[in-house]
Amino acid sequence: MNITKKQLDLAVKQDLITQEQADKLFDFFKSQPTTGPSFDFTHVLYYMGGLIAIGAMTLFMTLGWESFGGWGIFFISLAYAGVGLKLANHFETKGLAIPAGICTTFVVALTPLAIYGLQQAMGWWPDDSVYRDYHRYIQWHWLFMELGTLAVGAMIFYRYRYPFLLMPIAVTLWYLSMDIAAMIVGGYANYELRALVSMYFGLAITLFAFWVDMRGYKSGDYAFWLYLFGVIAFWGGMTSQYSDSELSKFIYFTINLLMIGVGVVIARRVFVIFGALGSAFYLGHLANVVFKDSLLFPIALTAIGLGLIYLGVLWQKHEQQISENIQAHLPAALREFLAAKSS
């Protein structure tokens, strides 16, 4: 919980602490280095700078780097990685977890480039594709770059334990699933296959994120990036599936409603956002296709909306009792996890 000046002033008004104590506490909290992400100007600068540096060596890599040759790319990548680790250690000693985590993430993001350079230098590169295609196209021979990135990411995470390090690991796992699918079919993976692989991969990563969340929520938010990429991959793959069946579309709608419920229970907004988008898509389908000539559909939809508002009022009134009754039947570890999320 973030302690604000307004909250301390409210405690003063309720005679819990004196005004002098409130001022001293506020100055103390303000002077402490923050270890978690927040939406303030300092952290915006941290992440903007970090993402620009990471993007420069990944998504925005130019063809000009090919002129350095394989060994040149490899050793330049190692030099950049050395600078990144040096800065990470410096920030770590200063207690600046966010910039330290960004610098270690930068090192992991450099790994595919270093492996590409090594493969080029050793004559192991199988075709005329270049590194910038790594983030654009699905090909089987990216597998060595992806497996190497996962190995380096695991080693660096074991040493530093910053949650942001899981971002490139999650992205690499997504890439890996697509490239394995292409390898299995012996070449190009069509749109339908990619959507199916993305859906099942996203589900697996989301379940893994929940496992990580339950095990590590006391020490840090290590599941955030896994949830983000897992839900995006799952929802995107599911939404990309095509079916003429209205039953399939209704099942899609219920899954999105379930995502909203899960997001509320475990306090993860990414579920709520994409669940709400999917629900809106389904309602749009009903309005534009199924009931496009119906006069009663807008009225029925309005009634459903008002009914949900009333349901929210009832839920707010009886939330604690309902939650306690449900959680009484859950395992102790899960009860503790949900209680921590709701606090």
C-alpha positions in Angstrom: 0.0 0.0 0.0 1.3 3.5 -0.9 1.0 5.9 2.1 -0.1 9.4 1.0 -0.1 12.7 2.8 -3.9 12.7 2.7 -4.1 9.4 4.5 -1.7 10.6 7.2 -3.8 13.8 7.6 -6.9 11.6 8.0 -5.2 9.7 10.7 -4.4 13.0 12.5 -8.1 14.0 12.3 -9.0 10.7 13.9 -6.5 11.3 16.7 -4.5 8.2 15.8 -1.2 10.2 15.4 -0.2 13.8 15.9 0.4 16.3 13.1 4.2 16.3 13.9 4.3 12.5 13.7 2.4 12.6 10.4 4.9 15.1 8.9 7.8 13.1 10.0 6.3 9.8 8.7 5.6 11.5 5.3 9.1 12.8 5.0 10.5 9.4 5.9 8.4 7.5 3.4 9.2 10.1 0.7 12.9 9.7 1.2 12.9 5.9 0.8 13.9 4.5 -2.6 11.0 2.8 -4.3 11.5 -0.8 -5.3 8.3 -1.4 -7.2 6.9 0.2 -10.3 4.6 3.2 -10.0 3.2 5.8 -12.3 5.4 8.8 -11.5 7.7 10.9 -13.6 10.9 9.2 -12.4 9.6 5.7 -13.2 8.3 6.9 -16.6 11.8 8.1 -17.4 13.3 4.8 -16.2 11.0 2.6 -18.4 11.1 4.9 -21.4 14.9 5.0 -21.4 15.1 1.2 -20.8 12.6 0.4 -23.5 14.3 2.7 -26.0 17.6 1.0 -25.3 16.1 -2.5 -25.5 14.2 -1.6 -28.7 17.3 -0.2 -30.3 19.0 -3.6 -30.0 15.8 -5.7 -30.9 12.8 -4.3 -32.8 14.6 -1.2 -34.3 17.8 -2.9 -35.3 18.9 -1.6 -38.7 20.6 -3.4 -41.6 23.7 -1.3 -41.1 24.8 -3.6 -38.3 25.3 -6.4 -40.8 28.4 -4.5 -42.0 30.2 -5.4 -38.7 30.1 -9.1 -39.7 29.4 -12.0 -37.4 32.3 -11.6 -35.0 31.8 -7.8 -34.9 28.1 -8.2 -33.9 29.1 -10.9 -31.3 31.8 -8.9 -29.6 29.8 -5.6 -29.7 26.9 -7.5 -28.1 29.2 -8.8 -25.3 30.5 -5.2 -24.7 27.0 -3.9 -24.4 26.1 -6.7 -22.1 29.1 -5.9 -19.9 28.0 -2.3 -19.6 24.5 -3.4 -18.8 25.7 -5.7 -16.0 28.0 -3.0 -14.7 25.2 -0.5 -14.4 22.9 -3.1 -12.9 25.4 -3.8 -10.1 25.9 -0.1 -9.6 22.2 0.5 -9.3 21.7 -2.5 -7.1 24.3 -1.2 -4.5 22.4 2.1 -4.5 19.1 0.3 -3.8 17.6 1.4 -7.1 15.7 -1.8 -8.1 13.8 -0.5 -11.1 16.8 0.8 -13.1 18.8 -2.3 -12.0 16.1 -4.6 -13.3 15.9 -2.7 -16.6 19.6 -3.0 -17.1 19.6 -6.7 -16.5 16.6 -7.1 -18.9 18.7 -5.2 -21.5 21.4 -7.9 -21.2 18.9 -10.7 -21.7 17.4 -8.8 -24.7 20.9 -8.7 -26.3 21.3 -12.5 -26.2 19.6 -13.3 -29.5 21.8 -10.7 -31.3 24.9 -12.2 -29.8 23.9 -15.7 -30.8 23.1 -14.5 -34.3 26.5 -12.9 -34.6 28.2 -16.1 -33.4 26.2 -18.3 -35.8 27.1 -15.9 -38.7 30.8 -15.9 -37.7 31.0 -19.7 -37.5 29.2 -20.2 -40.8 26.2 -21.9 -39.1 23.5 -19.5 -40.4 21.3 -21.5 -42.8 20.0 -18.8 -45.2 20.1 -15.1 -46.2 17.8 -13.8 -43.5 19.1 -11.2 -41.1 18.6 -10.4 -37.4 15.9 -7.8 -37.8 13.7 -10.5 -39.2 13.8 -12.3 -35.9 11.0 -10.1 -34.5 9.0 -10.1 -37.7 8.8 -13.6 -39.1 8.4 -17.2 -37.9 11.2 -19.5 -38.8 12.6 -22.7 -37.4 16.2 -21.6 -37.2 15.4 -18.9 -34.6 15.2 -21.8 -32.1 18.9 -21.6 -31.2 18.6 -17.9 -30.4 15.4 -18.5 -28.4 16.8 -21.4 -26.3 20.0 -19.4 -25.7 18.0 -16.4 -24.5 16.0 -18.6 -22.1 19.2 -20.0 -20.7 20.8 -16.6 -20.2 17.5 -15.2 -18.8 17.3 -18.0 -16.3 20.9 -17.5 -15.1 20.5 -13.8 -14.8 17.2 -14.1 -13.0 18.7 -16.6 -10.6 21.3 -14.0 -9.7 19.3 -10.7 -9.7 15.6 -11.7 -9.1 14.0 -8.6 -10.7 10.4 -9.0 -11.9 11.1 -7.1 -15.1 13.5 -9.8 -16.2 10.5 -12.0 -16.9 9.4 -9.7 -19.7 12.0 -10.9 -22.3 11.6 -14.5 -21.1 7.8 -14.4 -21.6 8.3 -12.9 -25.1 10.9 -15.5 -26.0 8.6 -18.3 -24.9 5.9 -16.9 -27.2 8.3 -16.7 -30.1 9.5 -20.2 -29.3 6.0 -21.7 -29.5 5.4 -20.2 -32.9 8.7 -21.4 -34.3 8.3 -24.9 -33.0 4.9 -25.0 -34.7 6.5 -23.9 -38.0 9.2 -26.6 -37.5 6.6 -29.3 -36.8 4.6 -28.6 -40.0 7.8 -28.4 -42.0 7.8 -24.8 -43.0 5.3 -22.0 -43.0 2.7 -22.0 -40.2 -0.6 -20.7 -41.5 -2.8 -18.2 -39.7 -5.1 -20.8 -38.2 -2.3 -22.8 -36.8 -0.6 -19.7 -35.4 -3.8 -18.7 -33.7 -4.3 -22.2 -32.2 -0.7 -22.4 -30.9 -1.0 -18.9 -29.5 -4.2 -19.7 -27.6 -2.8 -22.9 -26.0 0.5 -21.4 -25.3 -1.1 -18.4 -23.7 -3.2 -20.6 -21.5 -0.2 -22.5 -20.4 1.8 -19.3 -19.6 -1.2 -17.9 -17.7 -1.5 -21.0 -15.5 2.3 -20.9 -15.0 1.9 -17.2 -14.0 -0.7 -18.1 -11.4 1.7 -20.7 -10.0 4.5 -18.1 -9.8 2.0 -15.6 -8.3 1.1 -18.0 -5.5 4.7 -18.9 -4.7 6.2 -15.4 -4.9 3.6 -12.8 -4.1 5.2 -12.2 -0.7 8.6 -11.2 -2.1 7.6 -9.4 -5.3 5.3 -9.3 -8.3 7.1 -11.8 -10.5 4.0 -12.9 -12.3 3.0 -9.5 -13.9 4.8 -10.0 -17.2 3.8 -13.6 -17.4 0.2 -12.8 -16.9 0.4 -10.0 -19.5 1.9 -12.0 -22.3 0.0 -15.1 -21.4 -3.4 -13.4 -21.4 -2.6 -11.5 -24.6 -1.5 -14.7 -26.4 -4.5 -16.7 -25.1 -7.1 -14.0 -25.8 -5.6 -13.1 -29.2 -5.5 -16.7 -30.3 -9.0 -17.4 -29.0 -10.4 -14.3 -30.7 -8.8 -15.2 -34.0 -10.6 -18.6 -34.1 -13.3 -18.7 -36.7 -16.6 -20.5 -36.4 -20.1 -20.2 -37.9 -21.6 -21.7 -34.7 -23.5 -19.3 -32.5 -22.9 -21.8 -29.6 -19.1 -21.4 -30.1 -19.5 -17.6 -30.0 -21.6 -17.9 -26.8 -18.9 -20.1 -25.3 -16.3 -17.4 -26.3 -18.5 -14.8 -24.5 -18.7 -16.9 -21.3 -14.9 -17.4 -21.3 -14.5 -13.7 -21.4 -16.9 -13.3 -18.5 -15.0 -15.8 -16.6 -11.8 -13.9 -17.3 -13.4 -10.8 -15.8 -14.3 -12.7 -12.7 -10.8 -14.2 -12.4 -9.3 -10.8 -12.8 -11.4 -9.4 -10.0 -10.6 -12.3 -7.6 -6.9 -12.3 -8.1 -6.6 -8.5 -8.6 -5.1 -8.7 -12.2 -6.5 -6.0 -14.5 -5.2 -7.6 -17.7 -7.9 -10.3 -17.3 -10.6 -7.7 -16.8 -9.5 -5.5 -19.8 -9.4 -8.3 -22.3 -12.5 -10.0 -20.9 -14.4 -6.8 -21.3 -13.1 -6.4 -24.9 -14.2 -9.9 -25.8 -17.6 -9.4 -24.2 -18.1 -6.2 -26.1 -17.1 -8.0 -29.4 -19.8 -10.7 -28.7 -22.5 -8.1 -27.9 -21.5 -6.2 -31.0 -22.0 -9.5 -33.0 -25.5 -9.9 -31.5 -26.4 -6.4 -32.3 -25.0 -6.3 -35.9 -25.8 -9.9 -37.0 -28.1 -11.9 -34.8 -30.6 -9.2 -33.7 -29.8 -6.5 -36.3 -33.6 -6.0 -37.1 -34.8 -6.5 -33.6 -36.5 -3.6 -31.8 -36.4 -5.4 -28.4 -32.6 -6.2 -28.3 -31.5 -2.7 -27.3 -34.1 -2.6 -24.6 -33.2 -6.1 -23.4 -29.5 -5.1 -23.3 -30.3 -2.0 -21.3 -32.2 -4.1 -18.8 -29.2 -6.5 -18.5 -26.9 -3.5 -17.9 -29.1 -2.1 -15.2 -29.5 -5.6 -13.7 -25.7 -5.9 -13.5 -25.5 -2.6 -11.7 -28.1 -3.8 -9.1 -26.1 -7.1 -8.8 -23.1 -5.0 -8.1 -24.9 -3.2 -5.3 -26.0 -6.6 -3.8 -22.4 -7.9 -4.1 -21.0 -4.9 -2.3 -23.5 -5.4 0.5 -22.8 -9.1 1.0 -19.2 -9.4 -0.5 -17.5 -10.3 2.8 -20.0 -13.0 3.7 -20.0 -14.6 0.3 -16.2 -14.5 0.0 -15.8 -16.1 3.4 -18.2 -18.9 2.5 -16.5 -19.6 -0.8 -12.9 -19.4 0.6 -13.8 -21.8 3.5 -13.9 -24.6 0.9 -10.5 -23.7 -0.6 -7.0 -25.0 0.4 -5.2 -23.0 3.0 -2.5 -21.7 0.7 -5.1 -20.5 -1.8 -7.1 -18.8 1.0 -4.0 -17.0 2.1 -3.1 -15.9 -1.4 -6.6 -14.5 -2.1 -6.6 -12.7 1.3 -3.3 -11.1 0.5 -4.7 -10.0 -3.0 -7.8 -8.4 -1.5 -5.9 -6.5 1.3 
